[in-house]
């Protein structure tokens, strides 16, 4: 019986961890520079970019992922919702890929504000952040959960 309730329990615990002071359960969005010729990207494209499989968007230009480092609530939420993976699983994935020399992990910065500045200042960057930080220098191309955007 415990095995059958594990997925529910995992989702419940993830929601509890996410809904803590600091993130306040705001919507996370994936952003690109406002000058990019891309309006929306799919969940699959987001996964492939942030897992190091793709380094370009549909417009043919570079897509260099940028994220908040460490154990940040945004990072836990992003990988938890997008891939149903813990940060330990994500870190192990990257350790294997970096060791093999196949690709490099997303560039890490200290805060969502730094993600905003990085994406606003470099059209090649793509990042995710709390939607409350948005301004006109970037545009949303994907929202988590998926129901946030058509």
C-alpha positions in Angstrom: 0.0 0.0 0.0 2.9 2.4 0.8 4.3 1.8 -2.7 1.0 2.9 -4.3 0.9 6.1 -2.3 4.5 7.1 -3.0 3.9 9.3 -6.1 1.2 11.2 -4.2 3.4 11.5 -1.1 6.3 12.7 -3.2 4.1 15.4 -4.9 2.7 16.5 -1.6 6.2 16.9 0.0 7.4 18.7 -3.1 4.5 21.2 -2.8 5.2 21.7 0.9 8.8 22.4 0.2 8.0 24.7 -2.6 5.4 26.7 -0.7 7.8 28.2 1.8 8.7 31.8 2.6 10.8 33.3 -0.1 9.2 31.8 -3.1 5.6 32.2 -1.9 4.3 29.7 -4.5 4.6 32.2 -7.3 4.6 31.0 -10.9 7.9 30.1 -12.4 8.5 31.1 -16.0 11.1 30.4 -18.6 12.4 33.6 -20.2 14.4 34.8 -23.2 15.7 38.2 -24.2 12.8 40.4 -25.5 14.6 40.7 -28.9 14.6 37.0 -29.6 12.4 35.8 -32.5 10.7 33.1 -30.3 7.3 33.4 -28.8 6.8 30.0 -27.1 8.7 26.8 -26.6 7.5 23.4 -25.6 8.0 21.6 -22.4 10.2 19.1 -24.3 12.4 22.0 -25.6 12.8 23.3 -22.1 13.8 19.9 -20.8 16.3 19.4 -23.6 17.9 22.8 -23.2 18.2 22.6 -19.4 19.4 19.0 -19.5 22.2 19.8 -22.0 20.7 18.0 -25.0 20.0 21.1 -27.1 21.8 24.4 -27.3 19.6 26.2 -29.8 16.0 27.4 -30.0 13.7 27.1 -33.0 14.9 30.4 -34.3 18.3 28.7 -34.9 20.1 30.9 -32.4 22.0 29.8 -29.3 20.1 28.9 -26.1 22.5 28.9 -23.1 20.7 28.0 -19.9 21.0 30.1 -16.8 19.7 29.1 -13.4 19.8 29.9 -9.7 22.5 27.7 -8.1 22.4 25.3 -5.3 19.4 24.3 -3.3 17.3 27.4 -4.2 13.5 26.9 -4.0 13.1 27.9 -7.6 15.6 25.3 -8.7 13.9 22.5 -6.6 10.5 23.5 -8.1 11.7 23.8 -11.6 13.2 20.3 -11.8 10.6 18.8 -9.5 7.7 19.9 -11.6 9.4 19.6 -15.0 11.1 16.3 -14.6 9.8 14.9 -11.3 13.4 14.7 -10.1 15.1 15.8 -6.9 18.1 18.1 -6.9 20.3 15.2 -5.8 19.2 13.3 -9.0 19.8 16.4 -11.2 23.3 16.9 -9.6 24.2 13.3 -10.2 23.0 13.5 -13.8 25.3 16.5 -14.3 28.2 14.9 -12.5 28.1 12.0 -15.0 27.8 14.2 -18.0 30.6 16.6 -16.9 32.9 13.7 -16.1 32.3 12.2 -19.5 32.9 15.5 -21.2 29.7 15.4 -23.2 28.2 18.8 -22.2 28.2 21.4 -19.5 25.5 22.3 -16.9 23.5 25.5 -17.0 25.4 28.6 -15.8 24.6 29.2 -12.2 24.0 32.6 -10.5 23.0 33.6 -7.0 19.4 34.9 -7.5 16.5 35.3 -9.8 17.4 38.9 -10.2 20.8 37.8 -11.6 18.9 35.4 -14.0 16.8 38.4 -15.2 19.9 40.5 -15.7 21.8 37.7 -17.5 19.0 37.0 -19.9 18.2 40.7 -20.5 21.9 41.4 -21.2 22.6 38.4 -23.5 20.2 37.3 -26.3 21.8 33.8 -26.2 20.7 33.2 -22.6 17.5 31.4 -21.5 16.5 31.2 -17.8 13.7 30.6 -15.4 12.6 32.8 -12.5 9.7 33.9 -10.4 7.2 35.7 -12.6 7.1 38.6 -10.1 10.6 39.6 -11.3 9.6 40.1 -14.9 10.2 43.3 -16.8 10.1 44.4 -20.4 13.6 43.4 -21.2 12.6 39.7 -21.3 9.7 37.7 -22.6 8.0 34.5 -21.2 8.2 31.5 -23.6 7.1 28.8 -21.1 5.4 28.7 -17.7 5.3 26.1 -15.0 2.9 24.5 -14.5 2.2 24.0 -18.1 -1.4 25.3 -17.7 0.0 28.8 -17.2 0.4 29.4 -20.9 -1.7 28.2 -23.8 
